[in-house]
Structures are given as C-alpha cells and as structure tokens.
C-alpha cells in the first residue's frame, strides 16, 4: 500500500462531551483486537487522550495541531506517525468546526480533516433528542462542503425504541448511521482539574476501561462499514516528516545572535560525542510529544527515560535533561521526599548542562510546590489555584540560551491551574507576543524553564541546539 493512501477516519462531534474519546478509543481498540495495525492520532495539543490511544493500539499516540506546527506539517506528521499502519484513526477536538480562538478554522477538527483528505464520522450525544438529530447532522454536513461528513455514531442512546426513532429520523438525512451506543458508565474514565486522569496514573484500571470500550464498540458499531469508509480516501501527495532531514545542516539558517552573545550552535552539526539526554517520565510527568524523543535521537543524542517518583539518581552519564508537562502538584509530597534525585537535578543544572523544562518541569525546578521543597534550581515558588490558564500563545526567545537562539519565534500552548511567584526571572525564557504581551519563564545557565508547551516538530532547531550543547559539555567533561 502507498503510504499516502493509508485508510483513515476522523472521529468528530458537534461539541465537547459528546463522547469522542469514548468512541475513538473504543474503535482503536476494537480494530487492533481484530488484528489491524492501528495508528492513533489526536487533533490539538492535548497530551492525555493520546495515552489512552496508545494503550488501545500499542503505538504512540500522536498529536496533529495546525496552530502549533503549521498546516503544511499536518499531512507529513500524519504520514510519519502512520507509517506501516493498516488504519489510522484521528480523534477530533471540541466541536467539529471549533478552532484557535479568533482564527477561523485554524487547528479545528474540520481543518485537519481537510488537510488529511479524510472522511469525518460524527459522534452525536442523542440522550435528549430523537427527530432533531437529523436536523443537527444536516447542519453539520452542509456547513462546509469541503468537509466530507460521511457517517454518524449515535452515543448515549437510551433504549431500543429510542434507537429506532433516531435511525428513522436519520433515514432522510443522507448520512448513514454507522453505530449506536447505549448509555453506560462502566467504561468511564475519571477526570480532575485538567481533564482525564492519565493512563500512567491508573494503568490497571485503564486497561480494563479500554477493553470495555472495545467490547461496546464491537457490539454497537458496524466495523466493516467503518473500515470500508476509511479505505475510500485519496492519496496524500506529501512526503512523510523525517526528523533526521529536519535536523540536516542545510535545513535553514539560524536567527542572528544578540549583540555580545556566543554564536548559536549549528543545527545538526556533528557532535564530538553522543550525549545522553535524560527525559522525565512516570505518573508525575506524562505530557510529551512522541516527536521530541525522535528529534533528540536524530540530533545525535542517546535518550534515557527516568521516573522522578522512583529513581534516586539521573541515568549514568546524563549530559542534558528534558522535563516535560504533567501533574507534579498531585505528587508534590512524593517528589519532595526523593531528596537524592532533587539534589542530582540541582547539581546537573549548576554544572551548566542544558535543561529544558515545560510547565510541570518548571514547577519541579522551583523552590517549592504548595510548600513542599522541590529542586531549588529556580528562585520561585509554585502553588495550586482555582484559576485555569489555557490557550495558544506566540512567543520569541529574547536572548540566546541552551534551547533557542535569540529571535527564534514559536507557537505554544499554556494549560495549568498553578501559579508561580515570580512568573519570570531576570532573563525570561520567552517574550509572549500574542494574545498578550508579557515575559515568562526563566533562563539561567543552561536552564530554560517555562509554562509554555512547544511542539519541537515546528522548530526542530530546539532539539538540535539542546543536543549540541550537551555534546559540547560532554566533550569537555
């Protein structure tokens, strides 16, 4: 099969809460159980749903975010992630046509479906309607003629009679019903302040939930019809994204360094030694894009995962550190109790080794979280709040640092209910330019720490710079 012709479906909904994750994860698991190699994808910046997708399929859950990565990278990233798959399933975000605030369709599920030339299956919460479901589906099917709404799965159906009424109404809509799922809370996934509880925090229960979702989908959906629909897609003309090619020295010039700054290391420049980059994981640090580790490896690093809840030392030979997002606030006592690792992280940072920390990593490097001592690398303290900070951001690096050359522009995403005091150091990590102007985060020595989540596939030089810095440190150690 030509890679660009990978069978694919986008699972969307009229709004959040309709059951997209339930249906998408159940479909992934059901098709995987049937022997298909299923590639799972998620529209938008969310880290948690892809964990359930990965559990259902045995492959990394990958994000497709046209705001963070740009529309031109969506199909290449999709083809890279779906290589070798028999079927790719893409779970949408929010409502089908909901995109980045104030930017039209950008980064909406509909936008990504068009970029992938993929048919859309709409998951409709039918719990409080019967004949009106046809009007709802008609509106979504006719809103944008470039979006191919090719089927509907009715969710939260109350009874056989309710299903009969819904199917009767849909007969005149021209959109086929490809499944009907009853109301059932047995396979639910618990939520808290930032959404679903990640798989890493409840793996045994999550395995049972995914198995139950697969059983429900097998019983209520026409898998043969869904697979046949997925196989009607046209070929995508794009080449798959290649992390090694992205990091080639010819990939593009770097921004000019700030006055008096050291020249930026060349992206993809040959490293004098293969440095080991430790990447935080485990239940407290579950937020990571799969492409980040691939870019680090392509840039010449050895990537070694570790769990700050359990490991008392960094992996032997660590020359650089990446601490992504997650829920350190939920594990603050346990993180604090691991004093040997906190000391090791502080020692590595003090040595000038490159450290990239995002959101949870920022909090872990602070002096404390809700009064519990952390690594003390940054002169700041974190606390939980009732306020949700959420949204896309545009930012620029204000000075050369271990992650970004001065002038590097990125798009990122902020998502947390914590506050840091102060919110920025004397040398901030980023100057935010949209939707508001402010400075944010910390640059100190080799440390770059920020609330901003950035997808490195949009700016591969970040990975190249981090690895080059770590390699130079290793050569002089």
C-alpha positions, 0 to 999 in steps of 0.5 A, a space after each residue: 500500500 502507498 503510504 499516502 493512501 493509508 485508510 483513515 477516519 476522523 472521529 468528530 462531534 458537534 461539541 465537547 462531551 459528546 463522547 469522542 474519546 469514548 468512541 475513538 478509543 473504543 474503535 482503536 481498540 476494537 480494530 487492533 483486537 481484530 488484528 489491524 495495525 492501528 495508528 492513533 492520532 489526536 487533533 490539538 495539543 492535548 497530551 492525555 487522550 493520546 495515552 489512552 490511544 496508545 494503550 488501545 493500539 500499542 503505538 504512540 499516540 500522536 498529536 496533529 495541531 495546525 496552530 502549533 506546527 503549521 498546516 503544511 506539517 499536518 499531512 507529513 506528521 500524519 504520514 510519519 506517525 502512520 507509517 506501516 499502519 493498516 488504519 489510522 484513526 484521528 480523534 477530533 477536538 471540541 466541536 467539529 468546526 471549533 478552532 484557535 480562538 479568533 482564527 477561523 478554522 485554524 487547528 479545528 477538527 474540520 481543518 485537519 480533516 481537510 488537510 488529511 483528505 479524510 472522511 469525518 464520522 460524527 459522534 452525536 450525544 442523542 440522550 435528549 433528542 430523537 427527530 432533531 438529530 437529523 436536523 443537527 447532522 444536516 447542519 453539520 454536513 452542509 456547513 462546509 462542503 469541503 468537509 466530507 461528513 460521511 457517517 454518524 455514531 449515535 452515543 448515549 442512546 437510551 433504549 431500543 425504541 429510542 434507537 429506532 426513532 433516531 435511525 428513522 429520523 436519520 433515514 432522510 438525512 443522507 448520512 448513514 448511521 454507522 453505530 449506536 451506543 447505549 448509555 453506560 458508565 462502566 467504561 468511564 474514565 475519571 477526570 480532575 482539574 485538567 481533564 482525564 486522569 492519565 493512563 500512567 496514573 491508573 494503568 490497571 484500571 485503564 486497561 480494563 476501561 479500554 477493553 470495555 470500550 472495545 467490547 461496546 464498540 464491537 457490539 454497537 458499531 458496524 466495523 466493516 462499514 467503518 473500515 470500508 469508509 476509511 479505505 475510500 480516501 485519496 492519496 496524500 501527495 506529501 512526503 512523510 516528516 523525517 526528523 533526521 532531514 529536519 535536523 540536516 545542516 542545510 535545513 535553514 539558517 539560524 536567527 542572528 545572535 544578540 549583540 555580545 552573545 556566543 554564536 548559536 550552535 549549528 543545527 545538526 552539526 556533528 557532535 564530538 560525542 553522543 550525549 545522553 539526554 535524560 527525559 522525565 517520565 512516570 505518573 508525575 510527568 506524562 505530557 510529551 510529544 512522541 516527536 521530541 524523543 525522535 528529534 533528540 535521537 536524530 540530533 545525535 543524542 542517546 535518550 534515557 527515560 527516568 521516573 522522578 517518583 522512583 529513581 534516586 539518581 539521573 541515568 549514568 552519564 546524563 549530559 542534558 535533561 528534558 522535563 516535560 508537562 504533567 501533574 507534579 502538584 498531585 505528587 508534590 509530597 512524593 517528589 519532595 521526599 526523593 531528596 537524592 534525585 532533587 539534589 542530582 537535578 540541582 547539581 546537573 543544572 549548576 554544572 551548566 548542562 542544558 535543561 529544558 523544562 515545560 510547565 510541570 518541569 518548571 514547577 519541579 525546578 522551583 523552590 517549592 510546590 504548595 510548600 513542599 521543597 522541590 529542586 531549588 534550581 529556580 528562585 520561585 515558588 509554585 502553588 495550586 489555584 482555582 484559576 485555569 490558564 489555557 490557550 495558544 500563545 506566540 512567543 520569541 526567545 529574547 536572548 540566546 540560551 541552551 534551547 533557542 537562539 535569540 529571535 527564534 519565534 514559536 507557537 505554544 500552548 499554556 494549560 495549568 491551574 498553578 501559579 508561580 511567584 515570580 512568573 519570570 526571572 531576570 532573563 525570561 525564557 520567552 517574550 509572549 507576543 500574542 494574545 498578550 504581551 508579557 515575559 515568562 519563564 526563566 533562563 539561567 545557565 543552561 536552564 530554560 524553564 517555562 509554562 509554555 508547551 512547544 511542539 519541537 516538530 515546528 522548530 526542530 532547531 530546539 532539539 538540535 541546539 539542546 543536543 549540541 550543547 550537551 555534546 559540547 559539555 560532554 566533550 569537555 567533561 
